[in-house]
Amino acid sequence: MSPKTAMQMVQEARQRVENLSADQVAAELERGDAVLVDLREPGEQDQTGVIPGAVAAPRGMLEFWADPTSPYHRPEFDPGRRLILHCASGGRSALAADTLRQMGYTNVAHLDGGMKAWSEAGRPVTGRKPAPE
């Protein structure tokens, strides 16, 4: 088996998971059907803001927080709930959604295009810090 690039892994993950547009994610959030999980690091959130109501879960802790048998498990992560993941542009969230699928989560998706797509669609963002002068 030959090694894969990160982009190959992301492309393969996108084929195995549900890819949602910003409008689709917004509709699910408006209905209250889903938990939105922001996988970005705190510094990224500070720079570009956050989607209102999103649960912050840095990518490095996802598997531990999502595993009900882990001492780090967080109640927001319930294998029976609808989870929608997002990152900056969709790569990490596609990989993470695929990982959760492997962990037994059956109702997981990701925001294709990430925070960038959300902002470009004119969707609400809070906590954005002004750019340094």
C-alpha positions as CSV (number, residue, x, y, z in Angstrom):
1,M,0.0,0.0,0.0
2,S,1.4,3.3,-1.0
3,P,1.4,6.3,1.4
4,K,-1.5,8.8,1.0
5,T,-1.4,12.5,1.1
6,A,-3.5,14.5,3.5
7,M,-5.6,15.7,0.6
8,Q,-6.2,12.2,-0.6
9,M,-7.3,11.2,2.9
10,V,-9.7,14.2,3.0
11,Q,-11.2,13.4,-0.4
12,E,-11.8,9.8,0.7
13,A,-13.4,10.9,3.9
14,R,-15.7,13.3,2.0
15,Q,-16.9,10.3,0.0
16,R,-17.9,8.4,3.2
17,V,-19.5,11.2,5.2
18,E,-22.5,13.6,4.7
19,N,-21.3,16.9,3.3
20,L,-23.6,19.9,4.1
21,S,-23.7,23.4,2.7
22,A,-23.9,26.4,5.0
23,D,-27.6,26.8,4.3
24,Q,-28.3,23.1,5.1
25,V,-26.4,23.5,8.4
26,A,-28.2,26.7,9.2
27,A,-31.6,25.0,8.6
28,E,-30.7,22.1,10.9
29,L,-29.5,24.5,13.6
30,E,-32.7,26.6,13.3
31,R,-34.8,23.5,13.8
32,G,-32.7,22.6,16.9
33,D,-32.0,19.2,15.4
34,A,-28.2,19.2,15.7
35,V,-25.2,20.0,17.8
36,L,-22.6,22.0,15.9
37,V,-19.0,21.2,16.9
38,D,-16.2,23.6,16.1
39,L,-12.9,21.7,15.7
40,R,-10.7,24.7,15.3
41,E,-8.1,25.8,17.8
42,P,-8.9,28.7,20.1
43,G,-6.5,31.0,18.2
44,E,-8.4,30.4,15.0
45,Q,-11.7,31.1,16.8
46,D,-10.3,34.3,18.1
47,Q,-9.3,35.4,14.6
48,T,-12.3,34.5,12.6
49,G,-15.1,34.3,15.2
50,V,-17.5,31.5,16.0
51,I,-20.8,30.3,14.8
52,P,-23.3,31.1,17.5
53,G,-24.1,28.1,19.7
54,A,-21.2,25.9,18.4
55,V,-19.5,23.7,20.9
56,A,-15.7,24.2,20.9
57,A,-13.9,20.9,20.7
58,P,-10.3,21.1,19.5
59,R,-9.6,18.4,16.9
60,G,-6.9,16.8,19.1
61,M,-9.4,16.0,21.8
62,L,-12.3,14.8,19.6
63,E,-11.9,11.0,19.9
64,F,-11.4,11.3,23.7
65,W,-14.4,13.6,24.2
66,A,-16.6,11.5,21.9
67,D,-15.8,8.1,23.4
68,P,-18.4,7.3,26.1
69,T,-15.9,5.0,27.8
70,S,-13.2,7.7,28.1
71,P,-12.6,9.6,31.3
72,Y,-12.6,12.7,29.1
73,H,-16.0,12.0,27.6
74,R,-18.2,15.1,27.2
75,P,-22.0,14.9,27.4
76,E,-22.4,17.0,24.2
77,F,-21.0,14.0,22.4
78,D,-23.8,11.4,22.3
79,P,-23.6,8.7,19.6
80,G,-27.4,9.0,19.3
81,R,-27.5,12.7,18.5
82,R,-27.1,14.6,15.3
83,L,-23.6,16.1,15.2
84,I,-22.4,18.5,12.6
85,L,-18.6,19.2,12.6
86,H,-16.8,22.2,11.2
87,C,-13.3,23.6,10.9
88,A,-11.8,26.4,8.9
89,S,-12.3,25.0,5.3
90,G,-13.7,21.5,5.7
91,G,-10.6,19.2,5.6
92,R,-10.3,18.5,9.4
93,S,-14.1,18.3,9.8
94,A,-14.4,15.7,6.9
95,L,-11.6,13.6,8.6
96,A,-13.2,14.0,12.0
97,A,-16.7,13.1,10.8
98,D,-15.3,9.9,9.2
99,T,-13.5,9.1,12.5
100,L,-16.8,9.5,14.5
101,R,-18.5,7.3,11.9
102,Q,-15.9,4.6,12.7
103,M,-16.5,5.1,16.4
104,G,-20.2,4.3,15.9
105,Y,-21.8,7.7,15.4
106,T,-24.5,7.1,12.8
107,N,-25.9,10.7,12.5
108,V,-22.8,12.8,11.8
109,A,-22.0,15.3,9.0
110,H,-19.7,18.2,8.4
111,L,-19.9,21.7,7.0
112,D,-18.3,21.4,3.6
113,G,-16.1,24.5,3.2
114,G,-16.1,25.1,6.9
115,M,-16.1,28.5,8.5
116,K,-15.0,30.1,5.2
117,A,-18.2,28.8,3.5
118,W,-20.3,29.8,6.4
119,S,-19.0,33.4,6.4
120,E,-19.2,33.6,2.6
121,A,-22.9,32.6,2.8
122,G,-23.4,35.6,5.1
123,R,-24.3,33.5,8.1
124,P,-23.9,34.9,11.6
125,V,-20.5,34.9,13.3
126,T,-19.8,36.2,16.8
127,G,-16.6,37.0,18.7
128,R,-14.5,38.0,15.7
129,K,-11.5,40.1,16.8
130,P,-10.5,43.1,14.7
131,A,-7.5,42.7,12.5
132,P,-4.3,44.3,13.9
133,E,-3.4,47.6,12.3
